[in-house]
Amino acid sequence: MPSSHSCSFPSLTLVSKCTVFPDQKSSTGDLKLSVSDLPMLSCHYIQKGCLFTRPPLPIENLISLLKRGLSQTLTYFPALAGRLTTDSDGYVYITCNDAGVGFVHANAGCVFIRDILSPTDVPENVKGFFDFDRTVSYEGHFKPILAVQVTELADGVFIGCAVNHAVTDGTSFWNFFNTFAEVCRGVKTISKTPDFRRNSVLISPAVLKIPAGGPTVTFSGDAPLRERIFRFSREAILKMKSKTNNRKWNDNGNLDAAEILGKQSNDTWKPTAGDNRNPTGKVTSILENWLRNAVSKPQGTETETANLTAEISSFQSLCALLWRSVTRARKLPPSKTTMFRMAVNVRHRLEPKLEPYYFGNAIQSIPTYASAGDVLSRDLRWCAEQLNRNVTSHDNTTVHRFVEDWEANPRCFPLGNFDGAMITMGSSPRFPMYDNDFGWGKPLAVRSGRANKFDGKISAFPGREGGGSVDLEVVLSPETMAGLESDSEFMQFVSSGCQ
């Protein structure tokens, strides 16, 4: 029954809300949270979604299609239909009990696609396209682990997913979203089967002590912020990479193989769609060995020589540019230590490797430090080298060291900008966000909710046009955003116009 209840902004009305259950009973046992999962209990639910043109079918039929597809998809992802439980020893599990997920149908009939894509800043009303606003992941003990919200627009539809961050990372999130779209499209056999095994070093005997009432986020959710999408075309990314690598840019219309096979982000191992076990093939192995030999040497005199020829990836070049430009916009004193934090996928870094579609969090956060003076007085290449060195050296030994460090002091993840000099990069331009075709075409845009946003939180999305283009969702204080927008080094690479 339609309801007059108003959601988080005036032009959005709640039409219906229900629970969707898996269409088959789960046979998956309890899944213990790992050392990558547990720190996320203090983080908000992930909120990401896709904007589409209006499909050529009545809204009632669309809602039925999505509910049915979601029910079928949950059969492949039983963890999402479960709940968190903590046993008497303090261990936290996902109990795959088929308790179901939330499904919300909302109407924002006065909002047009242009109202979302045209403004310079991301409109505040986009935050209303997601359920579980500011919900902390620990609450998965008594709330659904997943909620899907479908919002009707005047000329489109937005499908938003909110998923418990202690249960999924970005890789698992987008695998679910892609599979949901596949099933709704009528695919009989899904392309990427999730792996729920819990037999790696990430599964630990250490216990995270939870405070009474559960953990809370470690940043203020009320600070004034601006949020803007900066678009970087393929051409701009290639020019930036050439500048970072001190090369003259030559537009030959091709991306090099290393970029295509994984250097574009912090994930150098990309499986094929139909292979859940092996990397792309011999070329990837050759490139992995070349990269290891070229850029993974320890610091010292040999490193200075090696760094002259070390290949800096497109994504690391973009991160270095952002590090410099935001630091400049913040007007920090030269002696102030800045930090650029990146998340790396450890599925392929562990020995033995995890499955590419291992379900859960399999990420570790790498901080890189430098004084504001060094970041601004040295060139783009130097900044990129600092990031590159940390990423390329994050091997199996480093993953184990991170695990041991956490086991010695179990703690939730300290998300935020605590001293005004931090930048946190999340998401990845490698995630298949635009593969979410539910049957009437790929998304027009990707947007996120209010979750886990603070001054200095950046999220990287692939550009809709593909080919190595990147969109950065940048969240900054109003003063810093104004400085970034007037930074010529940064803005020279930004594409004009909306999506």
N, C-alpha and C positions, 0 to 999 in steps of 0.2 A: 504493500500500500504506500502511495506517495505520502511523504511527511512534510509538514511545514517547518520542521526543525532546520535552522540555518547552521551551516558549518562555519569554517574559520574566516570567511569573508562574505560580504552581503550578497554578492551575485551568485553564490553557490548554494544549492539546496540539496539536502540529503533526500534521495528518492527511496532507497531501500538499503538494508544491511542484513547480512545473513552469514551463516557458517557453511563452508563447502568442505565436504569430506572426500577422502580418496575413494575411487570407485572399486578398489580392491583392498582387502585387509592386508596390513603390513606383516611381513615375517621377519623384519629387521629387528634385532635386539637393541638394547641400550647402547648408545654411542657416547663414550667418555670424551669430555672436552679436553683439548690438547693445550700445550703451553702457548700455542698461538691463538687458541679460542678464548681461554680464561681471561686474559687481560682485557678483552673486548666487552666483558660484562658491564663495565662502567661507561661504555659508548652508547650513543643513540642507535636505534635501528637504522640500517641503511635505507635511504629513500631515493630511488632512481626510477625514472619512467620515460616513456616515449610519446611524442605528439604525432598524431596521424591525421590525414584527411578523413572526412566522414565516409564510412564504408557504405557500399550500395545495398544496404538492407535495413529494415526497420530496427529501431533501437532495442525493442523487445527481443528480436531474433539475435541481435548482437550479444546482449546480456546472456541469453540462453547458451549461445555458442561458447562464450568465454567461461561461463560456469562449468559447462560440460567438459571443455578442454582443460580447465584447471583441475577438475576432479580426476581426470585421466592422467594428467601430468604428475599429480601428487603420488600416484602409484610408483613412479620412478624416483620420487624424492620424498620418501616417507618421513624423513627427519623434519621436513618443513610442516608436516601435519601433526607433529608431536608437541611435547612440552619439556621444559627444563626441570630436572629434579636434582636435589642434593641428598646424598645418602648420609648415614650416621657418621661416616668417617670424614665427611666434608668434600667428597668427590662430587663433581657436577656432571650430569649426564643429559643427553637428549633421549627421552623416552618416546619411542615411536609408537604411540598409542592411538593413532588415528583420531585425535581430538579435533582435528579440522583447522581450517584457516579462515580468516576474515575476508569477506567480499562486500565491497561498498559500491553502490551505484549512486552517483551524484550528477546534478545538472548545473551547468554554468552557461545557460543558453544565451546570455548577453555578451559572452566573451568570444571573440573571434581569434583565429590563428594569428592574424596580424597583431593583435593586442599582446600576444605572448612574444612574438619574434621581433617586432619593430622597435620597441624601446631600447635605449642604450643600456640601462640596467635591467636585470631580470625582474619582472613585476612581482610584487609581494604576493599577489593572488595565486601564483604557481605553488606556493607552500600549501595551499588548500587542496591540491590534487593528490595528497597522500594521507593515508591513515597513520596512526601511531605517532603523531607529532610530539617531538621531544620525549619519546618513550625510551627509557634506558633498557639495555639488553637483558639485564638481570630480571626484568619483569616478565621474561619468557617463562618463568616458573609458574605464572598464573594468567598469562595472556598468550594468544596465538603467536607462533614464531613468524608467521607470514600473514600479511594482509594485502589484498589487491583492490585498488580503487579504480573504477572506470568513470570518467567524468565526461559528460556530453558538453560539447561546445557548440556555438552557433553554426560552425562550418567544419567541425572536426571532432576528434575524441582523444582523450589523454588516458593512457593506461599506466598507472603508477603502482610500483611494488614497494612495500616496506618489509624488510627482512631483518631478523635478529642478527646483529653483527658478531655475536659469540658463536653463531652457527655457520655463517658463511663469510667468505671474503669475496672480492670482486669477481674472481674466476668462477667460483661456485654460483654467485648471484646471477651472472650473465648466462651461465650454462643453463640454469633453471629458466630464465626469461626466454632464451632461444628455444628451449625445448617446449615451453608453454606455447610459443608461437607456432612451432612445428606441428604440434598436436592439433591446434586449432585449424591449421591449414589442411589437416587430413593426412599427415604423414603416418604411415603404418609402423615404421621402425625408426626410432629416434637415432640421431647421428652421434650423440656424445653421452654415453651412459655414465652416470656418476659412480664413483668408487667410494664405498663407505668403510673400507677396512681401517682398523685402528691398530697398526702394528709397527709404527715407526718410532724414532727417537722423540718425536713430538708428544707422544703419549707418556706422561710422566707420573711417578708416584708422589710428587710434591703436591701439597694442598694449599690452595689459595684461601686465606682466612677472610671471610666476608663480614663486614661490619653489620651490626643490627640494623634492620631496615633495608639492607642492600646498598651497593655502591652508588655514587652519584657521579655525574660528569665533572671533569676537572677544569672546566672553563665556564665563563659567564655566558648565559644565553640571551642576555638582555642588552649587551653592548651595542651601540649604533654601528651598523655595517652597511657597506654597499657591495652588491654582487653584480658582476658583469661577465659576459662571455666575450673573450677575445679570440678571433679566428685567424688561423695561420694557414695560408694556402700551401700546396705542395711546392710551388716555386719559392715561396718565402722560406719554407723550412730548408730547402736545398741550399739557398743562398746563405742562410744562417749557419748551416753545417759547414759549408765551404769556408766561411769567415772564421769559424772556430778552429778548423783544421788548417788555417793559413794557406788556403788554396784559392786560385782564381776559379770562380764558378763558371761552369760551362753547361748550358741547358741543352743536354743531349736527349732529353725526354725519357730518361731511364733512371730508375732507382737502382743502386747497386744491390747485389745479392744479399750482402750482410744485412742491409736494412730490411729487405723483404723477409728474411729468415729470422729476424728477431732483435737486431740491435736497436731498433727504433724505440724500444722501451727497455725496462730492466729485466727482460725475460728472453734469454738467448736460446730458448728451446721451444719450438712451436710444433705441436703434433699436427698430423693431417686429420681431416674431419672424421675419417673412418677408422683411425688407428689410435687406440687408447693406450698403447704401450711404447711405441717407438717414436723417436724424433723424426723429422721430415725425411732424413736420409743421409746419404754419404756426404752431400754438399754441406749440410748442417754440421756434421762431425768435423769436416775439414775446417770450416769456419770457426767452430768452437776451439779447435787446437790452435788455429792462427791467432785468434783473439787472446787466448791464454798466454801464448808466447809473446804476443806483441804488447799487451798492456797490463799483465798481471805481475810484473816483477816488483820486488820490494823496493821501498824508497832508498835512495842513495845515489851515488854518482852514475851507476848504470841506468837508473830510472830517469835521470835528467836527459841522458842520450835517447833512451827508449821513448820518452814522452815527445820527442821531436817528431816521431813517426807514428805514435799511437793514434789509432782512429777513434775520434770522439763521435758518438752516435748523434743522430738528429735530436732525440729526446733529451739527451744530456746537454746538448747545445742550447736547447730551449730552456731547460731548467737553469743553466748558468746565466742566460740572459735575464730570466726572471729574478734570480738571486741578486744580480747586480742592480736591476732597475728598482725592485722593491726596497732594497737597502738604501739606495739613493733617495727614493721618495720618502723614506722614514726619517731622513736627516739625522742619522745616528752619528755619534762622535767616532772618530777613527779607531779609538782603542776598544770600542764596544765589540764583544764577541757575538757574531751572528751564527745562526744554525739553519741549515737546509736539510729537512728530514724527508727521506724517500722510503717507500715500502718496496721490498723485493719479494718476488715469488720464489719460494725455496723448493718447490716440487722437483725441479730438475737439478737443483744444487746438492741435494742430499745423495748419499751413496748407501744403499741402493736408492735410485730415484723413486719418488712417489708417482703414482699414475697422474697423467696430465689433468684428469678430471676428478682427482681426489676431492671429496666433498668436505668442506670445512675451511677453516683459516689455515693457510700454509704460507704465511708472510712474516717477514721480520723487518723491523724499522731501522734504517741506517741513518744516523745523524752525521752530517759533515759540518765542521766548524771552521770559521775564519773570521778575522777581525774585519770590521766594516772598512777600515783603511785598506787592507789587502784586497778585499772584494772590489773596491772602487778604483784603486790605483793600478792594479794589475789588469791584464787584458782578459777578454772573454775566454780565451783558451785556458788560461791559468785556472779560472773558476771551474770550467768544465773538467779539467784534469783532476781537481780535488774530488768531484763527484764520481768521475770515471774510476778513479783508484779504489774508492770504497765499494763501488758496485762490482767491479771485476774481481776483487779479492774476496768477495763473499762466497766462499766455497763450502764444501762439506764440513771442513774443520771449523770454519767460522760459524756455521749454523749450529754445530754442536756446542761451541763456546757460548753462543747466545742462550741456548737451552740451559746449560749449566749455570749461567749467570742468573737466569730467572728462577731456577730451582733453589738457588742459594738465598733468594729473596723474592718469593712469589708476590706479585703486585699487579694491580690494574694499570692499564696503559695511560700515561699522563698526557692526554690530548689537550692542546691549547698553545697559546702564545704568552708565556709567563713573564717575559721580561721585555716585550716589545720588539724583539730582534729575531723572532723565529718564523720560519716558513715551513709548512707541511704540505708535501705533494701527495695526493691520493689518486685513486683510479688509474687508468692507463689508456693510451691511444690504441693499444693492441686489443682491448676488449671488443667483442663483436656486437656492439650496441645497435648497429644499423642492419644486422641480420634478423631483426625481430619483425618478420613479415607474417602477420596473422591471416593473410589471405587477400588483402587489398592494397598491398604495396609496402615498401619500407618506410620507416619513420621519417618525418620532416625534421625532427630535432630531438635531442635528449636533454632532459632537465632533471634537477634534483630538488628535494625538499629542504627543510630547515635543519636536518640532522647534522650534527658534528661540524657546525660552521662557526668560525671565529676569525679574528683578524689574522690573516696570513695563511688561511686554508685554501689550497689550490687543488682542483680536480682536472685531470686531463682526459678528454674525450677524443675519439677519432672524428675528423671532419666528415660531414655527410658525403662530400664528393669523393672521399677515399684517396687513394694514391699517396698516402703519407701526410695528408693534411691533418691538422690538429686544432681542436677547440680547447681553450683553457677557461674553466670556470673559476674566476678569481674573486675571493672574498677578502675585503680589506676595510680598515677604518675609512671614513669619508675623506679625511685629510690625505691619507696615503694613496687612496685611489685617485684623487685629483692630481697628485704628484706623478703617479704612474702614467696617467693619461697625457701628461705634458712631457713625458720622457722621450726624447727623439730617438735614442738608441733602441728603445723597446717598440715604439709606435711605428717605426719605419717598416717593420715586418708584419704589422697587423693589417688584415684585410678590412676594407671599409664596407659598410652596409650590413644588413641583418641577414639571417639565414633564409 
